Amino acid sequence: MSTPLAISFLYLLPFIILGSLLLLTLLVFVLARVAGGKALRPIVNQLSKIGFMRRWFQRMSVAAYEKSNPELAGAIKKMQSFGEIKTPEQAQRALAVLTPAERRAYMELVGEQGQMPDPINRDQRRRVERGAQGMIVQQRPGARGRKGKKR
């Protein structure tokens, strides 16, 4: 007696799913190891647009910071409790809550993230050397720049 092809496929389906999940996990680990995780960052950025994934990534990063730098983990937790900071006054109030060690660790983290990437080509290097002179600044029209309606 031979079983139909569909029934044998149903028996293999759990193995196919487990194998594909194992392959996907292996791919993530390889991407995390290559060049310090630079290949994995775009994938994580795209997945962070999903709410539960963003919270999961934040929880994982805070857990990693708790092991390596507890002051920074405490600072991140306190800063997250303030929510999105929009004004300098809110930033000052949020930083006032931190202990000096937490503030130092948080400012080091912000300083590392705020560094500009190295210029790629000659034009970008020259713009960096000249400072803001070579940058194109787009200004929004103010009250004078707008055309009024004729009545």
One Martini backbone bead per residue (centre of mass of N, CA, C, O) as a GRO file, in nm:
protein
  151
    1MET     BB    1   0.094   0.038   0.024
    2SER     BB    2   0.033   0.367  -0.082
    3THR     BB    3   0.072   0.689  -0.019
    4PRO     BB    4  -0.016   0.977  -0.068
    5LEU     BB    5   0.144   1.273  -0.123
    6ALA     BB    6  -0.015   1.454   0.083
    7ILE     BB    7   0.036   1.281   0.338
    8SER     BB    8   0.349   1.288   0.333
    9PHE     BB    9   0.363   1.598   0.353
   10LEU     BB   10   0.227   1.620   0.634
   11TYR     BB   11   0.458   1.468   0.782
   12LEU     BB   12   0.689   1.686   0.683
   13LEU     BB   13   0.602   1.974   0.777
   14PRO     BB   14   0.740   2.006   1.059
   15PHE     BB   15   1.033   1.974   0.944
   16ILE     BB   16   1.023   2.214   0.753
   17ILE     BB   17   0.967   2.432   0.964
   18LEU     BB   18   1.209   2.376   1.153
   19GLY     BB   19   1.428   2.410   0.934
   20SER     BB   20   1.362   2.705   0.858
   21LEU     BB   21   1.404   2.823   1.144
   22LEU     BB   22   1.696   2.732   1.171
   23LEU     BB   23   1.801   2.886   0.923
   24LEU     BB   24   1.715   3.169   1.019
   25THR     BB   25   1.880   3.169   1.282
   26LEU     BB   26   2.155   3.129   1.147
   27LEU     BB   27   2.145   3.388   0.976
   28VAL     BB   28   2.134   3.587   1.214
   29PHE     BB   29   2.403   3.504   1.346
   30VAL     BB   30   2.581   3.571   1.104
   31LEU     BB   31   2.496   3.872   1.074
   32ALA     BB   32   2.593   3.949   1.366
   33ARG     BB   33   2.907   3.875   1.311
   34VAL     BB   34   2.923   4.054   1.072
   35ALA     BB   35   3.065   4.350   1.118
   36GLY     BB   36   2.911   4.395   1.399
   37GLY     BB   37   2.601   4.398   1.263
   38LYS     BB   38   2.556   4.568   0.994
   39ALA     BB   39   2.365   4.361   0.841
   40LEU     BB   40   2.129   4.367   1.072
   41ARG     BB   41   2.022   4.659   1.107
   42PRO     BB   42   1.807   4.689   0.876
   43ILE     BB   43   1.627   4.463   0.983
   44VAL     BB   44   1.572   4.585   1.263
   45ASN     BB   45   1.451   4.851   1.162
   46GLN     BB   46   1.208   4.721   1.022
   47LEU     BB   47   1.102   4.559   1.276
   48SER     BB   48   1.065   4.823   1.463
   49LYS     BB   49   0.785   4.911   1.333
   50ILE     BB   50   0.693   4.700   1.519
   51GLY     BB   51   0.582   4.719   1.828
   52PHE     BB   52   0.666   4.444   1.969
   53MET     BB   53   0.955   4.445   1.854
   54ARG     BB   54   1.059   4.705   1.980
   55ARG     BB   55   1.016   4.616   2.276
   56TRP     BB   56   1.197   4.365   2.254
   57PHE     BB   57   1.460   4.511   2.176
   58GLN     BB   58   1.471   4.693   2.426
   59ARG     BB   59   1.479   4.468   2.636
   60MET     BB   60   1.739   4.336   2.531
   61SER     BB   61   1.929   4.584   2.559
   62VAL     BB   62   1.886   4.630   2.864
   63ALA     BB   63   1.985   4.348   2.949
   64ALA     BB   64   2.272   4.388   2.835
   65TYR     BB   65   2.338   4.646   3.004
   66GLU     BB   66   2.307   4.517   3.288
   67LYS     BB   67   2.566   4.343   3.255
   68SER     BB   68   2.778   4.574   3.155
   69ASN     BB   69   2.589   4.858   3.235
   70PRO     BB   70   2.396   4.955   3.491
   71GLU     BB   71   2.378   5.265   3.464
   72LEU     BB   72   2.267   5.269   3.175
   73ALA     BB   73   2.012   5.104   3.230
   74GLY     BB   74   1.888   5.304   3.432
   75ALA     BB   75   1.883   5.547   3.237
   76ILE     BB   76   1.702   5.423   3.020
   77LYS     BB   77   1.456   5.369   3.197
   78LYS     BB   78   1.412   5.667   3.282
   79MET     BB   79   1.390   5.786   2.991
   80GLN     BB   80   1.144   5.606   2.905
   81SER     BB   81   0.943   5.726   3.118
   82PHE     BB   82   0.927   6.010   2.961
   83GLY     BB   83   0.956   5.959   2.674
   84GLU     BB   84   0.924   6.185   2.439
   85ILE     BB   85   1.159   6.431   2.365
   86LYS     BB   86   1.103   6.781   2.255
   87THR     BB   87   1.240   6.959   2.474
   88PRO     BB   88   1.483   7.101   2.665
   89GLU     BB   89   1.324   7.092   2.932
   90GLN     BB   90   1.268   6.789   2.929
   91ALA     BB   91   1.566   6.707   2.927
   92GLN     BB   92   1.641   6.835   3.196
   93ARG     BB   93   1.440   6.677   3.371
   94ALA     BB   94   1.547   6.396   3.294
   95LEU     BB   95   1.848   6.446   3.387
   96ALA     BB   96   1.780   6.517   3.690
   97VAL     BB   97   1.704   6.216   3.773
   98LEU     BB   98   1.982   6.140   3.741
   99THR     BB   99   2.262   6.021   3.820
  100PRO     BB  100   2.586   6.085   3.769
  101ALA     BB  101   2.653   5.803   3.649
  102GLU     BB  102   2.413   5.789   3.454
  103ARG     BB  103   2.470   6.050   3.300
  104ARG     BB  104   2.748   5.968   3.195
  105ALA     BB  105   2.656   5.711   3.042
  106TYR     BB  106   2.444   5.850   2.862
  107MET     BB  107   2.633   6.060   2.726
  108GLU     BB  108   2.817   5.852   2.595
  109LEU     BB  109   2.600   5.721   2.420
  110VAL     BB  110   2.509   5.976   2.269
  111GLY     BB  111   2.791   6.044   2.156
  112GLU     BB  112   2.824   5.783   1.986
  113GLN     BB  113   2.558   5.820   1.812
  114GLY     BB  114   2.631   6.130   1.714
  115GLN     BB  115   2.830   6.043   1.524
  116MET     BB  116   2.977   6.086   1.235
  117PRO     BB  117   3.029   5.957   0.955
  118ASP     BB  118   3.240   5.880   0.732
  119PRO     BB  119   3.345   5.997   0.457
  120ILE     BB  120   3.338   5.878   0.129
  121ASN     BB  121   3.404   6.126  -0.041
  122ARG     BB  122   3.547   6.416  -0.143
  123ASP     BB  123   3.301   6.601  -0.113
  124GLN     BB  124   3.238   6.526   0.181
  125ARG     BB  125   3.512   6.604   0.301
  126ARG     BB  126   3.499   6.904   0.220
  127ARG     BB  127   3.241   6.974   0.377
  128VAL     BB  128   3.357   6.908   0.653
  129GLU     BB  129   3.595   7.108   0.643
  130ARG     BB  130   3.405   7.367   0.591
  131GLY     BB  131   3.135   7.290   0.692
  132ALA     BB  132   2.847   7.483   0.643
  133GLN     BB  133   2.923   7.613   0.366
  134GLY     BB  134   2.858   7.347   0.176
  135MET     BB  135   2.577   7.350   0.267
  136ILE     BB  136   2.245   7.294   0.206
  137VAL     BB  137   1.989   7.524   0.283
  138GLN     BB  138   1.661   7.481   0.375
  139GLN     BB  139   1.390   7.702   0.355
  140ARG     BB  140   1.114   7.805   0.490
  141PRO     BB  141   0.853   7.977   0.444
  142GLY     BB  142   0.739   8.254   0.557
  143ALA     BB  143   0.543   8.519   0.564
  144ARG     BB  144   0.691   8.645   0.309
  145GLY     BB  145   0.701   8.379   0.116
  146ARG     BB  146   0.407   8.399   0.092
  147LYS     BB  147   0.120   8.386  -0.081
  148GLY     BB  148  -0.144   8.579  -0.120
  149LYS     BB  149  -0.466   8.634  -0.135
  150LYS     BB  150  -0.687   8.747  -0.366
  151ARG     BB  151  -0.992   8.955  -0.323
   0.00000   0.00000   0.00000
